[in-house]
Amino acid sequence: MNLSQEHLSVRTTCPYCGVGCGVRATPQGAQQASVAGDTAHPSNFGRLCVKGSALGETLGLEGRLLHPHVREDGVLRQVSWDAALDKVAAQWRAIVAEHGPDAVAFYVSGQLLTEDYYIANKLMKGYVGSANIDTNSRLCMSSAVAGHKRAFGEDIVPVSYDDLELADMIVLVGSNLAWCHPILFQRIAKAKEARPDLKVVVIDPRRTATCELADLHLSIKPGTDVWLFNGLLTYLHGIGAVDPAFIAAHTNGFDAALAAASITPEEVAQACRLKVEDVLAFYEAFAANAKVITGFSMGVNQSSAGTDKVNAIVNCYLVGGRIGKPGAGPFSITGQPNAMGGREVGGLANMLAAHLDLDNAAHRAAVREFWRSPTIAEKPGLKAVDLFQAIEAGTVKAVWIVATNPAVSLPDAEQVRRALAQCELVVVSDVVRDTDTNALAHVLLPALAWGEKDGTVTNSERRISRQRAFLPAPGEARADWRILAQFAQRLGYAGFDYAAVHEIFDEHARLSAWRNTPEQLPRMFDIGTLAGLDRAAYDALEPVRWPLGKTPFADGRYSHPDGRARFVATPPRLPVNQAGGEFPLVLNTGRLRDQWHTMTRTGRAPKLAEHTPEPFVDLHPQDALLCGVREGELARIGSNWGSMVARVRHGGGIARGSVFIPIHWNGQTSSDARVGALVNPVVDPVSGEPEFKHTPVMVDRFPVQWHGFVLSRAALGLEQVAYWTKAQGAGFSRYELAGRNRIGDFGAWARELLEVTDDDADWLEYSDRSAGVYRAVHLVDDRIVQCVFVSPRPDLPERAWLASLFASERLSDQERAGVLAGRPLRQGADAGPTVCSCFGVGRNTICNAIRENDLATSAQVTACVKAGGNCGSCVPEIRQLIAVVRAEAAEAAE
């Protein structure tokens, strides 16, 4: 950080995953800032993953939605705020008057700040009078919420990050922590380095980067987690590793849960497709170590049996009284930065604010009295998937979407598009102008982005942190809470006249303490001591974890009325739709290391596009052979709900019968790669969370005549190309292309594609018509502007070296010749595909360093070329490269 500007640094919180890392942002001019980790923040102590480190690259106003727009006759027109909100209020009011409050809905996001979430929930449930407000957090953690509620009586995560250092065994279930929560992964890695006896078990159908740290990897059959943990409960009871006194004094339902769980290790091994000795090794280690944490994430939650999976895990902790003790407990690791804050304010359609229950008349009356609201929703609203089905059915006639992109992210995404296309009123509050969802909106409202908005978020360990503004509000963008409050006022509702965001936080804190006594409406969520903060105190608020000064459940008292926890019977069941016949493979979806959600933020950062610039389908080589597809070629993946196209990859971590596709690509970054279009819309019957991890699919060839890529400073029109993807480079865009047409005149085709109309342009080209190979580069004043490469085969030249040429003011004669040759003429100039995004270190650089210096550990590679020295999420890949290079050297020496 520039010391002369350090006094301008603002402490804020990262807007990505649920770890909730502290960030120091220092403004560097208009809409720009440098970013570093906040060493004083207890979630990360200064460390940032590659996404957090690249936050500065995601700022700026390109592509931003800066003014309200209304679509008239199919055309978006800029209007004033008054005109936009008046239009929405008039239509909303008319729909409610004619069809009732359940004919309107909100669909919001874990990207919202708690104060934004609070206003949306208060408006919908307490004033409109409907609980039709759900959130994209439904898609990632609602099964954990439901499991906690069933077991504990309240949605409480009973573990903190500090417990990770205290544990003797850490079990990670359905969590690729190394890629999705790298800072927590590095915490565990550091703890294991200090205490090699710390056992790490990874339970995941895929062999992910996280498995590199594991002492045991259980490559479980997809969908069979309940069998595994039922078996653990049965085993613990069978060997006497239980606490009968705790069970008798503090729980209910043990006998029924044990009866439903009854299964032998041999039966578990058969059901889960595991070796019985591995099952027993897991069970024996769990029983032998009192301090065990089980961290679970999307692989557990995103299932039609997700809630039962959560409770099957929790049962194994209740049986030994292992909750509320240091270094032990079930740990829900949330995916979004404020999924927990949304839960605090009742952001889900089946919840009320302040951990009060929508289906409890006394709770509803208390919230209504506190809000002094004219009404209160009396029944749960529509959950995410049901909501969009109701929109298509016409029962919900207006929807307001805030800070999310459901036309990409929801399952059966084509159904979402159909629903929005026929909805009477679609309002979207967003930061970016062009998304798949925004294309279907009648009204677009510009919201503040990270760095501009002000409020709080709560991370996975219940820690509230401030997200502070360090950039000015651009254009006419407004805070989400302010937009919603002004809308509420237009509807004639009192109670929304907030002058500043700290007033909303104060109300939220006061509601958490409202009648929160053992005699009235007791719950563990209580931040009443934070009520009454004025603007200065709110601005200065330090990260704080609730319940303040207490460890959840340490006294053995839970939030059910009788103070007891509940064992929940979890009879195992297979996913609703099984693979077979036309759809023989099981689709698993998830995140990549360097991207986030639908890439509207991370897609702006060149650093983050380099590791995986193109969508892919990862499948076992034998499955690929049966499907008639080869690595590097394109394939079409189809299900009962839709299809998409992606590049075939053999990552080495996929069992036969399964495929993996990342979730991030959308209509702005690809021609046909929205994985949501394939995903099974079946949901968990308790939580309503969709089945993102188990969709029957088929994989087939996507035959093309040619493959190609373009690097271009100018945007391209690609309507006539059969397949394309777009990624952001440093000063250029990278396009991967493929076509089904036969190209006659390569030169004419390339000039038309790149829109080079000047016959005298500095245009260099190489063509081999017999081989179908073509290369061209367009220069202006000796500076590369565009280049295009085409071949009938997908194994085109590496892009990394060509991309580096865009940083040069002029190309040398040697570089010009290298472009046409398809490779650098200077040895060592090609760093290869990026492995370490934090420091921009390529595969070739790492491999050369390993060979030349006889490096044997990732630490030695870091010391030599810096790769792996920041967030560490590339360390597993570095270790794989070490193994490959050293094996090659050993083979050559024989």
N, C-alpha and C positions, 0 to 999 in steps of 0.2 A: 504494500500500500504506500502511496506517495505520502510522506510524513507531513508535507505542507498542506495536505488536504484531509489529514486524519481527523481533524476537529469537525469536519463535515459528515463523518461517518454516522450512519443511522443503524441501530440494532433492530433487526426484523427477523422474520421466520421464513424458511424455505417453503415454497408453494407446491411441492411435489408430494412425496409419500407421507405416511403417518408417523415417521420417526420424529418429525418436527424439529429439524436442525436449526440452530441459531445462525443468522447470517449478519455480516456487517457490509452494508452497501454504501459506497461513496460516490455521490453524483459526479459525473465527468462531462458536464455540458447538457444540452437539450436531449432529454429522454434517454440518457446514457448513464451508466454507472459501472464502477468496478465492484467486484463481489469477493468476499473472503469469509471464511468460517468465523463464528463468534466464539472465541476461546472461553468466554465466561458462561456460555449456555450449557446447562447440565445434560442436554440430550446428545450433544456431539463434541463438546469441548474443542471446537475449532475445526473439526474435520468436516469435509463436504465430499459427497460423491461427485462423479463427473457431471451429472445433470445440475446439481447445485453449483458446482464450480463454473458452469457455462451460463448461468443465469444472465450475466451481463450481455451475452450474445443474443438473448431473446427479447431485449428491449428495443425501443424504436417504434416508429409509427407506420412503417410499411405494412399494408394490409389491415390496418386498424379500422374499426367502425367508430367514427368520430361524431356523427350527427344522427338524430332520429330520422327514420325513413318509413314511409307508408307505401305499400304496393297497390297501385291502381291500374286496372286493365293490364295486369301482368308486368307492369313496369314499376321499379322502386323509385320513389321521388323523395328528396330530402324535404323535411318539414320541421316546424318548430316543436319544442318540447310540449308546449301547450296543445298544439294541434294533435300530436301523437297520443298524449295521455287522455285528451278529451275523447278522441275516437275510441280508444280502448275502453274507457269508462262507460261511454254510451252503449257500446255493443255488449259489454259485460253485464251492465245493469239490465238491459233488455232481455238478455238470455236468462238471467236469474229470475226476472219477473215472470217470464213465460214458462220456463221449464224447471225452476227451483234451483237451489244452491248446488246440488250435485251435478248440474249440467256444466259446471266450470271447474277448472283444475289448475294446479301449479305442478311443474316438474322441475325440481331444483338440483343442487349439486353439492358434493363434498368439497368443492373449490370455494364455496361461499365462506365468508367469515361468520362467526357465531352471531354477531349482531344482525347481519343480513338474514340469516336463517331464522332468527327470533322474530323479526318483523313479518316475514313471509308466513310463518306458522301462526302467529297471533292474528294476522289479517284473515287467513283462510278459515281457521278453526273457531276463532272467537268472534268474528264479525260477519264474514260471508256465511258461516254456519255449516261448512262442509269440511270433512277431513280429506278431501281429494287434493292432498299435497304430498307428493312422494319425491324421492331423490335418487340420483344415480348411485348413492351409497347403498341403496337396495341391492345393487348388482355385486357388491363386494363384501359387505360385512353384516347384512341383516340376519343371516343364520347365526352368527355369533351373538347378536343382540337377543334373538329368540332363545338360544341355548342358555345364555346367562339369566334371562328372565325366568325360564322354567326351573333352573337349578337354584339360583340365589334369590329370586323374587325381585331382582333389580338388575339392570344392565351395568354390571361392574366388572372391569378387568382387574383381577386381584394380584397383578404382578407389576413390578417396575423394572426399568432398565438396570438398576443397580443389582437386582437379583441375578442377572446373567453372570456377573463376576462371582457371585456367592454359590452358584449351583455346582454340583458335582457331575451332573449329567444334563445335557440339553438335547431335547428331541424336537426336530423340525418336521412338521407334517404339512405337505402341500404348500411349501414355501421355498421358492428359490431366493433365499435371503441375500445371497451374494450379488444378485442382480437387482432385486426389487427393493431391498432395504440394506444397501451396502454398509452404512455406518454401523448398524447393529451387527452385521456379519463380521466387520472388522473388530468390534468389541469382543465378540466371541473368539475370534482368531487370536487376538492378543491375550485373552484369558487362558486359552489353551496353550499358547506358547509359554506363558508363565507357569501353568500347571498342566503338564502333558497328560496327567491322569484324568483330566476333565474329559468325560466321554461325550461324543457327539453322534447322534443317530439321525439320519435323514430318511424320511418315509415319503417317497415320491415315485410315480411310474417312470419318470424320466431321470436319467443321470445328468443332473444339472451342474453348473459351476459350484453350487453349494456343497455337492458331494465330495469335492476335493478336500474338505475339512473333516469329513465324516470318518469315524471308526467303523461304522456299519451303515450300509445303504440298503434299505428294504425297498426293492423295486416292485411295489405293490400293484396288483391288477387294478386298473382304474375302477373306482366306485366301491371298493371293498374295505374302506377304512373302518366301518362299524364292526365288521367281523374281527378285525385285528384288535381293536380296543375292547370289544366284548370279551375276546379271548384273554386279554390282559387282566380284566376285572375278574374273570373266572379263575385265572392262574393265581392272582394275588390272594383271593379268598381260599383257594385250595391249599396254599402253602402257609396260610396264617399270617400273611403280610397285611393285616388289617388292624384297625383300631376300634374294637367293639364298644368301648366306652364312648368314644366320639360319635360313632354311628347311633348309639342309643340316645345320647343326650342332645345331639345337634342335627339330626337328619330324619327324614321320612322316606319310605319307598324302597328301602334296600332290598328286601326279599323279592319284590316284583322285578326290580332291575336285574338282580342276579339270575332269576329264573329266565328272563328274556335273553340274557347274555350267555347262557350255558353253552360252551363249545370247547373242544380240546385243542391243544396246539397243533395236532396233526390235521384236524378239520380246518383250522385257521390257515395253515400252510396250503392246503388244497384250494380253499376258497380264494385266497389272496395271491395264489401263484408264486409262493415263496418256498424256500427250503425250511424244513421244520427246525433245523439247527439254528438258522438265523432268527426265526420267531422266538425260540427259547432263549437265545442270547440276548435279545431285546427284553424279554420278560424278566429274565434273571437280573439284568443290569438295573432295570426299573425298580425291582423289588429290593435290590441290595443298596441302593442309594436313596437316602431320605430326601436329599435336596435335588429334585428333578424339575426342570421347567419343560413344558411342552408348548412350543410356539407353533401356532397354526395360522394359515392365511387362506388365500383364494382356493387352493386345492381341496380344502375342507368345506369352506363356505359355499362355493359356487357349485351346488349340487342339489338334485331333487331330494336328497336325504341329508342336506347340509346341517340342519338343526340337530338331527339325531347323531351325526358325526361329532358335533360339538359336545353334546351331552354324554356320548360314549367316552370321550376324553375326560370330561369333568368327573364322571362317575369313578374313574380310576384314581382321582385325587381325593374325592370325598371318602372313599373306602378306607384310606389311611390317615384321614385328618390332615392332609398335606396342604391345605389352603390357608392363606394368612400367615404363613411362616417364611422366614428369609430363604431365598434361593430356591423356592418351590412354587408350583402352581401352573394352571393352564393360562396361556398367554395369547390372546387374540391380537395379531399384528395387522393393523389396519392399512388399507391401501391408499387412502386419500388424506390430504393435510388436515382436513377438519371433519372427517367422518365422526369423530368423537364429539366435537362441538355440536354437530347436527343432532346427535342423539341426546345431548343435554337439553336442547330446546324443543324436542319432540318433532324433529324434521321428517320422520317417517309417517306414513298414512295411518298407522295403527298406534301412534303414541301421542301423549300430551307433553307439554313443556315440563321441565324440572323433574324428570323421572316420575311423573304422575301418569296414571293409566287412563286411557280414553274409555275403556269399558267399565270404569268404576264411577258410579253416579256421584259419590262424595268428592272424588278427585275432580270431576268435571265442574261441579258446583264451586269448588275452591278456586279453580283457575278462572272461571267466569267472574267470580267475585273480585279476585285480584285485578283482572283486566278491566273490570267494570264494563264488560262487553254486552252487547244486546242479545247474544245467543251463544251457544257452544255446540260444536259438532257432537252428536250423540252416538255415532257408530263409526267404525273404521272406514277410511276412504279406500280408494282403489290403489293397489300397489302397482309398481311400474309397468309390468307386462300387461296386467289387466287394464290399466289406464289407457294404454294405446289401443288395445282391442276395443274398449268402450268408445274411444274417439272414432275408430273406423265404423263401429256399429251405429254411431250417431247419438248415443245417449250422453256423451260429453261433447259439448258443442264449442267450447272455448278452452284453450290451454295456453298457459304462459310458461315458457321454458327459460330457465335462468342458468347460465354458466355451464351448459353441457350440450352434447351433440348426439342426441338419441338416434338420429337416422344412421349413425355409424355404430354406436356403442351398444345399443339394445339387441337382444336376440331377435331373429326373424326380422332383420332390419328393413326388408322390403315391405313388410306389413306396416312398419312405422311410417315409411314414406307414403304408403297408400292412405294411412290414417290422416296424416298431416295434410295431404293434398286435397282431401275432401272436408276438412274441418272448417267450420264457419269463421273462426277467429284463432289465428296462431300468432302469438306475441313472443318474441325472443329478445331477451336482454343478453348482450354478449360483448366481448372485447374485440373479436376479429370480425371482419366484414363477410368473408366467404367461407361458409361451411355447408355441408350437405343439408343440415337442418335449416340454416338461414335461407337457403334457396326456396324453402317452402313456407316462409313466414309472410304474414300480412303486414306486420309492424316489427321493425327492428329498432331497438333502443340501445344506445352506446353506454357501456358500463366501464368503470375504472378497472384497470389491470393491477397485477402485482407490482408493487413499487409506487402505486398511486393511491391505493385504498388503505383504510385504517381500521383496525379492529383486533379481535383475538381469534386464536385457533387452539384446539386441544388435541394433543398427540395421543399415541397408542398407550402411553402410561399415565393418562389422565392429567397431563401437565398443560396448563394454560399459558400460552405465550402471546406476546403482542406482535401483530404484523403492522408495521409502521410505514407511512408514506415517506418516500424520499425523492419523488419526482412530482412535478406539477400535473394537475388534471389536464389532459390534452383535449382540444376541440370542445365539444359539449358533453363529454362523458361525465357521468354522475355515479356516485356510490349506489350499490344495489339497494341498500336500506332506504336511501333517500328517494329513489325511484318508486319503491313500493309504498312508502309513507305518503308521497304526493298522490299516488293513485288512490290510496285509501281515503285521503281527504276529499278527492273528487267524487268518491262514492258516498260521501256524507258521513263518514265514520269519525267520531272523536277518538282521542287517545293515540294519535299518531303525529303529534306536533313536537317532534324531537328537534332540538337545536343542534345537537352534536352527538357523535357516536357514543361518547362515554355515558350519556343519559340512558341509552339502550342497555349497555352493559350493567349499569346500576339496577335497572328494572329486572334484568335477567338474574342478577345476584340476589335481589330481594325476593323474587319468586322462588328461588331455590330454598330459601329459608322460611317461606310462607307456611305457617302451621306445621313446620318440620320438627315435631316433638313426638316422643314415644306415645303420647296419649292421643295425638291427632293424626297426622299424615307422615309418619316417619319414613325417611329414605336417606341413603348414605350420601347422595349427591347434595351437598350444601356448601355453597360458596358465599354465604351470607356475610362473612367477615370482610368480603371485598366490596360490599355495598357501600354507597356513600362516597365513592371516589370522585373528586372533582376532576376537571380536565387535566390539571398538572399531575395529580396522583395517578390517574389512568395512563397518561403518557409515560410515566416513570415506572409502571408496573413491571416487576421482575417475573420471570417464569416461576409458576407456582403449581404444585400438584395437589389435587384434591383426593380424598378428604384431607383437609389441612391438619397436619400433625398426627395422622392416624394411618394404620395399615389395615386395609379392608379385611374384615372377617377374622382379624387376629384374636378377637374375644369369643369366636365360635358362634356369634350371633349373625343371622342372615336377615334379609329384607322381606321374607314372607311374613304374614301376620303373626304366625306362631314363633318366629325367630329361627326356624329350622331350615336347613337346606333340603333340597329334594333330589334324591336319586331319580333318574328318568329311565324308564324301560325303553330300550332301543332295539327292538327286533330287527335284524338286518334285512335289507331288501336291495335288489339290484336297481340300477338306473332304469327309468321308465322305458326308454327306447334302446333296444339292444342292437348291436351291429350284426349284419348278416345279409345274405341275398345280394340285392343290388348295391347295398351300402355296407361293405364288409369291414371297414376300418373305423376306429374310434378317434374323433377329433378332440384334441386338448388345445385350449387357447391360453395365451398369457402374454406377459410383457417381455420386452427386450431390455438389455442392460442400459442403453443410452437414450431410450425414448419414453414418452409418457402419453398415456391415453390416445387421443386421435391426432397428436402431433401439432395442434394449433399453436403450442408454445415451443416445445423442443424442436419442432421442424424448422424453426427459424435459425437454429444454431449450427453453423457448419461443422463444428467440432463433434456434434452429436450424430451427424449423418454418416460419418466416415466408417464406423464399425460395421453397420448393417444398413446399407443404403437402399435395399430392395426387399420387398416381401418374399417370404420363402415358405415352403412346406417341407418339414423335416420328417422323413420316414425311414424305416429300416430298409437296407439294400434288397433284402429278399422280397419285401412287399413291393418295392419299386419294380423289381423284375416281373412280378406277377401282374402289376398294373401297366406294364409296358412303358415305363418312364425311366429316364436316366438322369443322373446327377448333372446339374448345370442347365438342363433343359426346362422348358415351361410345362406346367401341368394345370389342368382344370380340376378343381376340387368341388364336388357337388354333394348336396344333401337333399332331404325332402323339402327344405325351405329355400334353397337358393344355391348359387355357385360363385366361384371366384377363380382367378388365375394367379399362380405364384411360381417362383423358381424352385426346382427340386434340390433338396440338400440332404446329405447324410451326415448328421451331426455326431453320430456315435452314441447318443444317449437315449435312443428310442427303442422300446421293445417292439417285437413283431405284433401287428394288429393295431398299432396306434400311429397317429400323426400329430404333429404340433405345428400351429400357425400363430404368429404374433398378431396382436389386436390393433395395431396402430394406424394402418393405412386407410385413407379416405378418398373421397372424390376429387380432392385437390392435389393429391400426391400419387394417384394411381388411376389407371383406366378401369380396373376391375379387381380390387383387392380388399374389399370390406368383408372381413371374416364374420362380422355380425349377421351378414346375409345368410350364412350357413347355419347359424347356431340354433340348436334345439330350444324352443320357447317354453318347454316344460319347467315348472317351478317347484320349489319345496313347498309342501302343503301348509307348513307352519309359518315360515319366514317370507315366502314369496320370492326367494332368491332364485334366479335362473340357473339352468344346468349348462354352464359354460365349459365344463370339463368332460362332457360325454355326449357327443353328437355323432351318430352313425353317418359315415361319408364314403364316397368313392373317389378314387384318383385316376385320372385318365390323361392321355396325351393332349397337349394343345399344340397341334402341328403348325409350324410357321416356315416360311421360305427363307427368312433371313433374321439375324440378330444384329443389334447395333447399339451404339451409345453416342450421345452428344454432350459436350460440355459447352455451355453458351452463356455469355453475359446477358443476352436478351432472352426474354421469354419466348417460347415456341407455341405455335398452335398445332395440336396433335390429334385433331378430330379424325383424321383418316388413317391413323396408325392403329393396328389391331391390339397392340399391347404397349403400354408405357408406364413408367414410374418417374417421379421427380423427387430429387433431394437437393437441399441447399448446400452449395459449396462456398468457399471463401471468394466472393466476388463473381460467382457464376452459379448456374444451376446445372445439375447432373441429371441427364435423362437416360434411362435404359429403355430400349425400343425393341420391338419385334414386329414383323409384318407377314401377312399371308399373300401379299401381292408379289409378282415377279417384277423386279426393277429392270427397266430397259436401259435407259441412259442414266448411269449413276451420277454423273456430274450435274445434269439438269435436275434430277430428283433431289440431290443434296442441296443445290442452290435454292430450289423452291422451298425445301423444308426449313432451311436457315434464313430464308427471305433475303438472300443476297442477289440484288437485281443489277448491280453495277458490273458491266462487262469488264471494266478495268480494275476490279477489286483485286487486292493482293491475295490470290487464291492458289494454294498449292495442293496438288492431288496426286494420288497413286491409285491405279486401277489394274486389277488382274481379273479380266472378265471370265476367263476359263475357271478360275478358282472362286469367283463370286466375291472377291475381296476388294474393298474400296476404303480409302482414307483420304481425308481432306482437312485442311486448316485454312481459316480465314483470318487475315491479319489486317490491322489498320495502324499505320505508322510503326510497323515492325512489332506491334503488340498483339498477342493472340486475343481474338474476340470469340471465336468458335472453332470447334473441331468436331468431326464426325467420323466414326469408324463403323464399317459394315462387314459382315461375314456370314456365310451360311451356317457356321458353327457358333455355339455360344461362348467358346473359349477365346474371347477377344483380349487385346492387350490390357495390362493393368492400368487402372485409372489414376493411381496415386501420383505417379510421376507427371503425367499430363496435367493433373490438377495443379501441381506445384508451379507449372509454367505460367499460370494466370497471375501469379504474384510478381512476375518480371515485367519491367517496362518495355523491354524489347527481347525478341528471340534471337539468339546467336545462330550463325550458319549451322553449327553442329546440332543445335536444338531443332532447327527446321528439318534437318535431315532425319533426326531421331523421330520426329512426329510422323513423317512419312514411312519410316521403317517400322514404326509401331513399338519402339523400345528406345531407351536412352543409349546413346553411343558411349557415354562416359560411365565407367564401372562404378557401381555403388550409388548411382543417382536415383535409382528406384527403391524407395523405402518399403514398398509393398503395402498391402491393405492394412489399415489401422488396427492395432491391437490395444494400445493404451491411448484412449481418447484424451485423458487428462493432460498428457504431455505430447500427444501427437506422434507416437512412436509406432513405426510400421513393422510388419512381420519380418521383412527381409533384414531390417536393422537389428532386430532381436536375434534372429537366427545367425546372422554373421557374427554378432558379439559372442554368442554361445560357442560357435566354432573356433573363433580366433583366440578366445580367452579361456576356453575349456571350462565354461561356467556350468555349475551343477545345481544351483538353487535359485529360486526366484529372487531372494535377497541379493545375490551376486549380480543378477541381471539388473535389478534396480540400481545398485551402486554403479554399474557400468553405463547404462543408457537411460536411467530414471524411470523406465516403464514399471508400473506397479507401485510407485512411490507416493501416490496420493490416496485415492479411495480404495485401492486394492481390488476392485472388482475384476480387473484383468489378470490377476495373479493365477487363477486356475488355467487360463489360456496360456500364460507364460510357462507354467509347469508342463503343459502338454507339449509345447514347442521344445522345451528342454529334453523331454523324453524322446521326441521324434528325431531331433538333431543328434543326440548322443547314440541313439540306436543306429542311425545312418552311418555315423562315424565308426561304430563297432563293427557293422557289417562290412564297411569298406576296408577295415583293417584285417579282416579274416582272409 
